[in-house]
Structure formats: structure tokens, C-alpha cells
Amino acid sequence: MDIRAVLWDLDNTLVDFLRMKRTASDAAARSMIAAGADFAFSADEAGDILFGAYLQDIEGDRVFADFLRAHHRQKLSLSQHNVDRITAAAVNAYLKAKMLQTEPYPGVRRTLVELTRRGLRMAVLTDAPRFKAYQRLEAAGLVDFFEFIVTFDETGERKPHEKPFRTAVELFNLRPNEVLMVGDWPERDMTGARNAGLRTAWAAYGKPGVPTPPEADWVLGNAEELIRRLPVATAREA
């Protein structure tokens, strides 16, 4: 393949997003109970339920307050002051845990360093909001590897719609088949990229146990396999 640029998905491709959410949800649940939340279940169970709520609204900003109102047993004592106090404790605990747990997958940093050294251009394509995407990249120490990021804020469309992929290709000023999309989501990343004419690499390490999508040109058991897949000669021509 004559690959001149690599377009990376963010969550569960560059960083282990679900592990971060799971750990941060547990920290938030424990903090809510310590701040006075009266739940009919243990802190561990609260973490499980809160994480499940996040899976339904992965980027939601009202998850903690909605969770508290839904599960707090003493409804009459739940004034807005109490909601704000308990929710503030949860948000602070969540953000601290998230900052500590937002780390690249093993081998990601080495891969990005090597591909940069070879001259390959790189960017991020994500459905996450722009500000949160930058938060994760900054927390993981990866933001400087990428020329740009493309999010819903730029295009008004989410993957697998072709517009986000076309936007990234235009920003690279390359042909679609010169860009490799690396992602973990079969429909959004692999099908979307293939339909837009990009080459595809399936981040199998981000979706353990999920069958390989037929649209994947390559299957990556870890990020570093991309170093072997992309020859030095190809990069030097970029």
C-alpha cells in the first residue's frame, strides 16, 4: 500500500476509554456515598450501575445528577443544594481518576514516535466532542503527534457517514487510498472508511473477542504491528 498518512480513532484505539470510564465511575460512586448519597446498594454496585448509565450516554454531562435523583432513597431530603454538593464531589473524584487512567495502550507511543520519524502524517478522527477529545489526548500525552483532529463539531456528521472521512482526507490534501484508518469499531471505523475509499486497519486489541470485520485490510493485535506493516520506503515517499 502507498500509505502517506494515518488517521486514528481515539477511544479504544489510542486510549483504553472503557477502562478509564469504569475506574472513574467507581471513584465517583464512592465519592457520592461519602458525600451523603443514600443508595440501596453498595459502593461497588453503585459503580456498576453508574458505568452502565455512562454506556447509554457515553459523553453525557448530566449522568451524575440524573443517577442521584433516580437512586437516592430519601427523596424529600434531596434539595438542589444536596444534589449540587454530592454531584460536585462525584465530578471531582471522576475527573481525578480520569486524568490518572487516561493512558495510551501499550505500544501506542512507540508506534507514533516511529511513524513520525518515518515521515508519515497523522491525525485523529473521533465522534467525541472536540474539547473532550483534546482533554483525552492531552491527558495521555499524545496531542503533539497529530496535525489535526476531526470531530462532530467540524462536520455535523458522525462515523460511518462519509463526510468526516472526506474532511480528514481533504485536510491531508491526499487521495483517499493514500490514507489508512485505524479503529476499533466495525461499522463506524472500518465500514465508514472503506466506503470513503480509505485503507483500513482493525485495532483488534481495542475490541477483544469481536469478529474481524470484512472491511479490514489489516488486523492489529497491538499498535506496534503497524510499524511492521508500514515499510520504511513507503513512509519516506510521503
Sequence and secondary structure as in RCSB ss.txt:
>XXXX:A:sequence
MDIRAVLWDLDNTLVDFLRMKRTASDAAARSMIAAGADFAFSADEAGDILFGAYLQDIEGDRVFADFLRAHHRQK
LSLSQHNVDRITAAAVNAYLKAKMLQTEPYPGVRRTLVELTRRGLRMAVLTDAPRFKAYQRLEAAGLVDFFEFIV
TFDETGERKPHEKPFRTAVELFNLRPNEVLMVGDWPERDMTGARNAGLRTAWAAYGKPGVPTPPEADWVLGNAEE
LIRRLPVATAREA
>XXXX:A:secstr
    EEEE  BTTTB HHHHHHHHHHHHHHHHHHTT   SS HHHHHHHHHHHHHHSTT SSHHHHHHHHH S G
GG  HHHHHHHHHHHHHHHHHHHHHH  B TTHHHHHHHHHHHT EEEEE SS HHHHHHHHHHHT GGG S EE
 HHHHS  TTSHHHHHHHHHHHTS GGGEEEEES IIIIIIHHHHTT EEEEEGGGSTT    TT SEEESSTTH
HHHHS HHHHHT 
